[in-house]
Each structure stands twice: as C-alpha cells, then as structure tokens.
Amino acid sequence: MEKRGVRKQLMGVVVSDKMDKSVIVLVERLVKHKMYHKYIRRHVKYAAHDEQNHCKTGDKVLITESRPLSKTKKWRVSKIVAKAV
C-alpha cells in the first residue's frame, strides 16, 4: 500500500514573525524515556511560509510539508487554529 502524495502536518506555536512572508513555528512532542519510562518534552523550530503575513507571535498554527521554498523553508502555514490573546 503506497502513501504517495500524503504530506506531513504538524501543530505548533508561532514564536517569531519578524520576517516578510515567513514565521518560525515551535513544535513540541512527547517522547518516552527508554530507561525511566517517563515522558519528556522535545521541541523543534521550523521556518514556515506565510504568504499574507496573517500570523502573529503566539498564534497556534497547522503547518504542512511542501517543496523547498528557500534554504531553510520547507513548510507552509495551512491554517491558523487559534489567535493569540
């Protein structure tokens, strides 16, 4: 069974919107420790393309994998889930 055309989607929080048409999104995940069997928080920052500059710092967004748009941008903001207060 092939999974062609299925793109990864991640949920995260915008931590920087200082660039033009780009945002930095912090994605957290829980990983179980092999020895202690406790859950540890791991996080990664992704540069994502925001065409209309709608995202602001603190917004919760859904990002989707895409073709490379620049040296660091390989994700696009597909939806703003929750606006920052």
DSSP file (Angstrom, degrees, kcal/mol; ACC not computed):
  #  RESIDUE AA STRUCTURE BP1 BP2  ACC     N-H-->O    O-->H-N    N-H-->O    O-->H-N    TCO  KAPPA ALPHA  PHI   PSI    X-CA   Y-CA   Z-CA
    1    1 A M              0   0    0      0, 0.0     2,-0.2     0, 0.0     0, 0.0   0.000 360.0 360.0 360.0 120.4    0.0    0.0    0.0
    2    2 A E        -     0   0    0      1,-0.1     0, 0.0     2,-0.0     0, 0.0  -0.579 360.0-159.1 -90.7 150.8    1.6    3.3   -1.1
    3    3 A K    >   +     0   0    0     -2,-0.2     3,-1.2     3,-0.1     2,-0.2  -0.318  32.5 159.4-119.9  48.3    1.3    6.6    0.6
    4    4 A R  T 3   +     0   0    0      1,-0.2     3,-0.1     3,-0.0    -2,-0.0  -0.483  64.2  17.7 -73.5 140.2    2.1    8.9   -2.3
    5    5 A G  T 3  S+     0   0    0      1,-0.3     2,-0.6    -2,-0.2    -1,-0.2   0.423  87.0 131.0  84.1  -2.5    1.0   12.5   -2.0
    6    6 A V    <   -     0   0    0     -3,-1.2     2,-0.3     0, 0.0    -1,-0.3  -0.766  41.7-160.4 -87.9 120.4    0.5   12.4    1.7
    7    7 A R        -     0   0    0     -2,-0.6     2,-0.1    -3,-0.1    59,-0.0  -0.784  19.5-109.8-104.9 145.0    2.2   15.4    3.3
    8    8 A K        -     0   0    0     -2,-0.3    57,-2.4    56,-0.1     2,-0.4  -0.402  30.2-162.2 -69.1 144.7    3.1   15.7    7.0
    9    9 A Q  E     -A   64   0A   0     55,-0.2     2,-0.3    -2,-0.1    55,-0.2  -0.998   7.4-175.0-130.1 135.2    1.2   18.1    9.1
   10   10 A L  E     -A   63   0A   0     53,-2.3    53,-3.0    -2,-0.4     2,-0.4  -0.945  17.6-138.8-130.0 150.1    2.3   19.5   12.5
   11   11 A M  E     +A   62   0A   0     -2,-0.3    17,-0.4    51,-0.2     2,-0.3  -0.901  38.9 141.3-107.8 135.5    0.7   21.7   15.1
   12   12 A G  E     -A   61   0A   0     49,-2.4    49,-2.7    -2,-0.4     2,-0.4  -0.926  45.8 -97.6-159.1-177.3    2.8   24.4   16.8
   13   13 A V  E     -AB  60  26A   0     13,-2.1    13,-3.1    -2,-0.3     2,-0.4  -0.931  34.9-118.4-116.7 135.4    3.0   28.0   18.1
   14   14 A V  E     + B   0  25A   0     45,-2.6    44,-2.8    -2,-0.4    11,-0.2  -0.589  33.2 172.5 -72.6 123.3    4.5   30.9   16.3
   15   15 A V  E     +     0   0A   0      9,-2.8     2,-0.3    -2,-0.4    -1,-0.2   0.596  66.8  25.2-106.9 -16.3    7.5   32.3   18.2
   16   16 A S  E     + B   0  24A   0      8,-1.2     8,-2.3    40,-0.1    -1,-0.3  -0.974  44.0 166.2-150.5 134.9    8.7   34.8   15.6
   17   17 A D        +     0   0    0     -2,-0.3     4,-0.1     6,-0.2     5,-0.1  -0.029  46.7 115.1-131.6  29.5    7.0   36.8   12.8
   18   18 A K        +     0   0    0      2,-0.1     2,-0.1     6,-0.0     5,-0.1   0.700  58.9  80.1 -77.2 -20.0    9.8   39.4   12.2
   19   19 A M  S >  S-     0   0    0      3,-0.4     3,-0.6     1,-0.1     2,-0.6  -0.432  90.5-101.5 -86.0 162.3   10.5   38.2    8.6
   20   20 A D  T 3  S-     0   0    0      1,-0.2     3,-0.1    -2,-0.1    -2,-0.1  -0.747 101.5 -10.4 -84.2 122.9    8.5   39.0    5.5
   21   21 A K  T 3  S+     0   0    0     -2,-0.6    29,-2.0     1,-0.2     2,-0.3   0.689 120.8  94.5  62.7  22.2    6.2   36.2    4.5
   22   22 A S  E <   - C   0  49A   0     -3,-0.6    -3,-0.4    27,-0.3     2,-0.3  -0.994  47.9-176.5-141.8 147.9    7.9   33.8    7.0
   23   23 A V  E     - C   0  48A   0     25,-2.4    25,-3.1    -2,-0.3     2,-0.5  -0.962  24.9-127.6-137.1 156.8    7.3   32.7   10.5
   24   24 A I  E     -BC  16  47A   0     -8,-2.3    -9,-2.8    -2,-0.3    -8,-1.2  -0.938  26.9-162.2-105.5 125.0    9.2   30.5   13.0
   25   25 A V  E     -BC  14  46A   0     21,-3.2    21,-2.8    -2,-0.5     2,-0.6  -0.926   9.2-147.4-114.1 128.1    6.9   27.7   14.5
   26   26 A L  E     -BC  13  45A   0    -13,-3.1   -13,-2.1    -2,-0.5     2,-0.5  -0.846  15.4-166.8 -95.0 119.7    7.8   25.8   17.7
   27   27 A V  E     - C   0  44A   0     17,-3.0    17,-2.0    -2,-0.6     2,-0.3  -0.935   2.4-163.3-111.5 122.9    6.5   22.2   17.6
   28   28 A E  E     + C   0  43A   0     -2,-0.5     2,-0.3   -17,-0.4    15,-0.2  -0.806   9.8 176.9-104.9 146.3    6.5   20.2   20.8
   29   29 A R  E     - C   0  42A   0     13,-2.7    13,-2.9    -2,-0.3     2,-0.5  -0.976  27.0-122.4-142.5 157.1    6.2   16.5   21.1
   30   30 A L  E     - C   0  41A   0     -2,-0.3     2,-0.4    11,-0.2    11,-0.2  -0.875  25.9-172.4-103.3 130.8    6.3   14.0   24.0
   31   31 A V  E     - C   0  40A   0      9,-2.7     9,-3.2    -2,-0.5     2,-0.4  -0.973  22.4-126.5-123.2 135.4    8.9   11.1   23.9
   32   32 A K  E     - C   0  39A   0     -2,-0.4     7,-0.2     7,-0.2     2,-0.2  -0.685  26.0-122.3 -83.5 129.3    9.0    8.3   26.3
   33   33 A H     >  -     0   0    0      5,-3.3     4,-1.4    -2,-0.4    -1,-0.1  -0.497  15.4-138.5 -70.6 135.8   12.4    7.8   28.0
   34   34 A K  T  4 S+     0   0    0     -2,-0.2    -1,-0.1     2,-0.2    -2,-0.0   0.890  95.5  27.9 -67.4 -40.3   13.7    4.3   27.4
   35   35 A M  T  4 S+     0   0    0      1,-0.1    -1,-0.1     3,-0.1    -2,-0.0   0.918 130.0  34.3 -87.7 -47.1   15.0    3.6   30.9
   36   36 A Y  T  4 S-     0   0    0      2,-0.1    -2,-0.2     1,-0.0    -1,-0.1   0.585  89.6-139.5 -90.8 -10.0   12.8    5.6   33.2
   37   37 A H     <  +     0   0    0     -4,-1.4     2,-0.3     1,-0.2    -3,-0.1   0.759  56.8 132.9  57.7  28.0    9.6    5.3   31.2
   38   38 A K        -     0   0    0     -7,-0.0    -5,-3.3     0, 0.0     2,-0.5  -0.748  61.5-110.3-102.4 156.8    8.7    9.0   31.8
   39   39 A Y  E     -C   32   0A   0     -2,-0.3     2,-0.4    -7,-0.2    -7,-0.2  -0.756  31.9-164.4 -91.3 132.1    7.6   11.3   29.1
   40   40 A I  E     -C   31   0A   0     -9,-3.2    -9,-2.7    -2,-0.5     2,-0.5  -0.909  19.3-122.8-115.6 140.2   10.0   14.1   28.1
   41   41 A R  E     -C   30   0A   0     -2,-0.4     2,-0.4   -11,-0.2   -11,-0.2  -0.710  29.4-176.4 -83.3 128.6    9.1   17.2   26.1
   42   42 A R  E     -C   29   0A   0    -13,-2.9   -13,-2.7    -2,-0.5     2,-0.3  -0.954   4.4-167.7-119.8 143.8   11.1   17.6   22.9
   43   43 A H  E     -C   28   0A   0     -2,-0.4     2,-0.3   -15,-0.2   -15,-0.2  -0.977  10.6-172.5-136.8 151.3   10.8   20.7   20.6
   44   44 A V  E     -C   27   0A   0    -17,-2.0   -17,-3.0    -2,-0.3     2,-0.5  -0.986  18.5-136.9-136.6 143.2   11.9   21.7   17.2
   45   45 A K  E     -C   26   0A   0     -2,-0.3     2,-0.4   -19,-0.2   -19,-0.2  -0.902  21.0-169.1-104.2 130.9   11.6   25.1   15.4
   46   46 A Y  E     -C   25   0A   0    -21,-2.8   -21,-3.2    -2,-0.5     2,-0.5  -0.940  20.5-133.4-118.0 139.7   10.5   25.2   11.8
   47   47 A A  E     -C   24   0A   0     25,-0.5    27,-0.8    -2,-0.4    28,-0.7  -0.822  33.7-172.0 -87.3 126.6   10.6   28.1    9.3
   48   48 A A  E     -Cd  23  75A   0    -25,-3.1   -25,-2.4    -2,-0.5     2,-0.4  -0.921  24.6-115.1-126.5 148.8    7.2   28.2    7.6
   49   49 A H  E     -Cd  22  76A   0     26,-2.4    28,-2.6    -2,-0.3     2,-0.5  -0.684  25.7-176.7 -84.6 127.9    5.9   30.3    4.6
   50   50 A D    >   -     0   0    0    -29,-2.0     3,-1.1    -2,-0.4   -29,-0.1  -0.863   4.1-171.1-126.3  93.4    3.1   32.7    5.5
   51   51 A E  T 3  S+     0   0    0     -2,-0.5    -1,-0.1     1,-0.3   -29,-0.0   0.860  82.8  34.1 -58.9 -45.4    2.0   34.3    2.2
   52   52 A Q  T 3  S-     0   0    0    -31,-0.1    -1,-0.3     0, 0.0    -2,-0.0   0.372 102.5-121.6 -94.8   5.7   -0.3   37.0    3.5
   53   53 A N    <   +     0   0    0     -3,-1.1    -2,-0.1     1,-0.1   -31,-0.0   0.882  66.1 140.1  55.4  42.1    1.6   37.8    6.8
   54   54 A H        +     0   0    0      2,-0.0     2,-0.1   -33,-0.0    -1,-0.1   0.777  39.0  92.9 -82.8 -28.1   -1.5   36.9    8.9
   55   55 A C        -     0   0    0     28,-0.0     2,-0.3     4,-0.0   -33,-0.1  -0.419  53.5-173.2 -74.6 139.8    0.3   35.0   11.6
   56   56 A K    >   -     0   0    0     -2,-0.1     3,-1.9   -33,-0.0   -42,-0.3  -0.843  40.7 -74.3-123.8 163.9    1.4   36.8   14.8
   57   57 A T  T 3  S+     0   0    0     -2,-0.3   -42,-0.2     1,-0.2     3,-0.1  -0.354 118.9  26.2 -59.9 130.8    3.6   35.7   17.7
   58   58 A G  T 3  S+     0   0    0    -44,-2.8    -1,-0.2     1,-0.3    27,-0.1   0.253  86.1 135.0  99.1 -11.3    1.6   33.3   20.0
   59   59 A D    <   -     0   0    0     -3,-1.9   -45,-2.6    25,-0.1     2,-0.6  -0.446  54.6-131.1 -70.2 142.5   -0.8   32.0   17.3
   60   60 A K  E     +AE  13  82A   0     22,-2.8    21,-2.0   -47,-0.2    22,-1.8  -0.864  38.3 179.0 -93.3 122.7   -1.4   28.3   17.2
   61   61 A V  E     -AE  12  80A   0    -49,-2.7   -49,-2.4    -2,-0.6     2,-0.5  -0.845  32.3-132.9-128.8 159.3   -1.0   27.1   13.6
   62   62 A L  E     -AE  11  79A   0     17,-2.9    16,-2.6    -2,-0.3    17,-1.5  -0.961  27.7-163.7-108.5 122.8   -1.1   24.0   11.5
   63   63 A I  E     -AE  10  77A   0    -53,-3.0   -53,-2.3    -2,-0.5     2,-0.4  -0.860   2.5-154.8-111.8 146.7    1.9   23.7    9.1
   64   64 A T  E     -AE   9  76A   0     12,-2.8    12,-2.5    -2,-0.4   -55,-0.2  -0.938  23.1-110.7-121.9 139.7    2.1   21.4    6.1
   65   65 A E  E     + E   0  75A   0    -57,-2.4     2,-0.3    -2,-0.4    10,-0.2  -0.369  46.4 164.0 -65.1 142.8    5.2   20.0    4.4
   66   66 A S        -     0   0    0      8,-2.4     3,-0.1     1,-0.1   -58,-0.0  -0.840  42.8 -64.2-146.3-176.0    6.0   21.4    1.0
   67   67 A R  S    S-     0   0    0     -2,-0.3     2,-0.2     1,-0.1    -1,-0.1  -0.338  74.1 -76.5 -68.5 159.7    8.7   21.6   -1.6
   68   68 A P        +     0   0    0      0, 0.0     6,-0.2     0, 0.0    -1,-0.1  -0.434  47.4 179.8 -62.2 123.6   11.8   23.6   -0.6
   69   69 A L        -     0   0    0      4,-3.0     2,-0.2    -2,-0.2     5,-0.2   0.692  68.2 -18.9 -97.2 -24.8   10.9   27.3   -0.8
   70   70 A S  S    S-     0   0    0      3,-1.3    -1,-0.2     1,-0.0     0, 0.0  -0.852  92.1 -65.6-158.3-166.4   14.3   28.6    0.3
   71   71 A K  S    S+     0   0    0     -2,-0.2     3,-0.0     1,-0.2    -1,-0.0   0.881 132.9  15.4 -61.4 -38.8   17.4   27.3    2.2
   72   72 A T  S    S+     0   0    0      1,-0.0     2,-0.7   -26,-0.0   -25,-0.5   0.630 105.4  91.6-111.5 -18.1   15.5   26.8    5.4
   73   73 A K        +     0   0    0      1,-0.2    -4,-3.0   -27,-0.1    -3,-1.3  -0.721  28.6 139.7 -90.5 114.6   11.8   26.9    4.5
   74   74 A K        +     0   0    0    -27,-0.8    -8,-2.4    -2,-0.7     2,-0.3   0.154  58.6  70.9-131.4  15.0   10.2   23.6    3.7
   75   75 A W  E     -dE  48  65A   0    -28,-0.7   -26,-2.4   -10,-0.2     2,-0.4  -0.933  60.3-153.1-132.4 153.2    6.8   24.1    5.4
   76   76 A R  E     -dE  49  64A   0    -12,-2.5   -12,-2.8    -2,-0.3     2,-0.7  -0.962  26.3-116.3-124.5 145.2    3.7   26.3    4.7
   77   77 A V  E     + E   0  63A   0    -28,-2.6   -14,-0.2    -2,-0.4   -26,-0.2  -0.721  35.7 174.9 -77.4 116.6    1.2   27.6    7.2
   78   78 A S  E     +     0   0A   0    -16,-2.6     2,-0.3    -2,-0.7   -15,-0.2   0.778  60.7   2.3 -96.3 -29.3   -2.0   25.9    6.2
   79   79 A K  E     - E   0  62A   0    -17,-1.5   -17,-2.9     0, 0.0     2,-0.8  -0.973  56.5-132.4-158.8 141.2   -4.4   27.1    8.9
   80   80 A I  E     - E   0  61A   0     -2,-0.3   -19,-0.2   -19,-0.2     3,-0.2  -0.870  24.8-176.6 -91.8 113.3   -4.4   29.4   12.0
   81   81 A V  E     +     0   0A   0    -21,-2.0     2,-0.4    -2,-0.8   -20,-0.2   0.920  68.1   4.6 -78.6 -46.2   -6.1   27.2   14.6
   82   82 A A  E    S- E   0  60A   0    -22,-1.8   -22,-2.8   -24,-0.0    -1,-0.3  -0.992  70.7-132.7-145.2 133.2   -6.2   29.8   17.4
   83   83 A K        -     0   0    0     -2,-0.4     2,-0.1   -24,-0.2   -24,-0.1  -0.523  34.6-102.2 -81.1 152.0   -5.2   33.5   17.5
   84   84 A A              0   0    0     -2,-0.2   -25,-0.1     1,-0.1    -1,-0.1  -0.438 360.0 360.0 -71.4 147.1   -3.0   34.9   20.3
   85   85 A V              0   0    0    -27,-0.1    -1,-0.1    -2,-0.1   -27,-0.1   0.458 360.0 360.0 -82.8 360.0   -4.9   36.8   23.0
